[in-house]
Amino acid sequence: MAHNFSKGAPAPLPEPQAFKGYAATVTLYADRVEIKRKLMGKMTGARDSVIPLRNVIKVLSKEPTRLINGYVQLATEQDRGRLVIVTREAEKAIANNSRTILFTWNQRQAYAAYLAAVTAGVQAQGGNPLG
């Protein structure tokens, strides 16, 4: 890609970053996240999705352990009512959410890298990832 270093030229956009989660792949762009699910990932009710980073009101996460999968959820206005519920049903709803990607224990490095990158991306778009 050729770069234009003249004054007033916009800075080049960062290259997309891809992260492999459980039954899904997420690609982070400068302005959005695209989640592509495998067939098994769609069986829970979650769908492929595109989330503009400017629409993210909070980044929810839970680190994967040897016993329980972790996740990163990009909460939007559609999730606002669910953000205060802390029950097993809420955890199930998070896993079935189209804006959530799950990570296994063996994917914990991808989890940490994605969480850091998407948090920085939300901040770069003027959002507050911590809500």
N, C-alpha and C positions, 0 to 999 in steps of 0.2 A: 504494500500500500504506500503510495507517495504521500509525503507530508508537505503541507503548505506552512512555511514558517514566517510568512509575511505578517506584518502588524495587522491586528484586527481579525485575523483568521481564527475560526473556532478551533479549540483543541480537539485532537482526534479522539474518537470514542474508544473506550477500552474494549478489548476483544471479549466476546462472550465466554463465560466460564461454565463448564458442565460438571455436575456432581451426580454420582450414582447413589440412589437410595434404595430402599426395599421396594421392589416391584415398580420403580419409577425412576426417571431421570429428570433432573431439573437443570435448566439452562438460565444463567443470570446474565442479563444484558444491562446496559447503563440505565435504562428506564423501565425495565419490566423483568418478570420471571415467567418462564414457560415450563410447565410441568407436563411431561408425557408419561402416561402410565402404560404398563404392560397389561395384558388381558387379566392376569390375576389381581392386579391393583384396581382394576375397574369393577371387579366382582363385589367389592365392599360398598359400591355406590359412588365412590369418588370418580371424578372424570378428569380428562385432560383440561388444563386451564392456563390462561394467560392473566397475570396479575400486574397491573401497572404499579410501580413502586410508590408513586405519589398517593395511591389509594390505601396503602398499608398504614393502619393506626397503631399496630403493636406487633412485635415479633415475639411469639410464644415459643418456648423450647423446653425440652426435657432430654437430658443426656441419656444415651443408651447404656444399659447395663447388660450383664451376662444373662439376666432373667427377663428383662423387659425392653422392648424396642423403644428407642427415643424418637423424637420428632422435632421438626421446625414447622410452625404454622405462621403464615402471613395473615394476620387478622385484619379484616376490613370492616366497614360499617355493617355488613351483613352478619358479622360475628359478634357485634357489640353486646347483645343480650346474653350470649353464652360465656363471655369472659369472666363473669363472676361466679359461675357454677363450678364447684370443685367436687365432683362425684365420679364414680366409675362410669356412669352413663355419659358424663361430659367427656371423659377420656375416650370412650368409644366414639362419640360424636366427632372428636378431634381427629381420630384415625380415619374416619369416613369423610372428612372435609376435603373438598377439592383443592384447597389452598394449603394443605399439609403434605409434607413428605416424611416418611418414616425411615429410620436408620437402625440397623442391627448393631450388635456389639462389634462385629468385624468391620463395620462401616463407620466407626467412631471418628476416624481421621477425616473422612468426607463430611461427617456431621459438623465437626468443629470448623472445618474450612468453609463450608456453606454458611453456617451461622455467622461467622465473622464477615464474610463477603456480603451477605444479604443485609446485615445490620449496617455496614458501611454504605451500601447502595441506597438503603432507605434514608440514611442521614444525608447523603449527597443530593437526594431529591427534595430535601427540606423537611423530611419527616422526623418523628421522634420514635425510634424503634422500641423504646422502653415504655411507651404509652404515656 
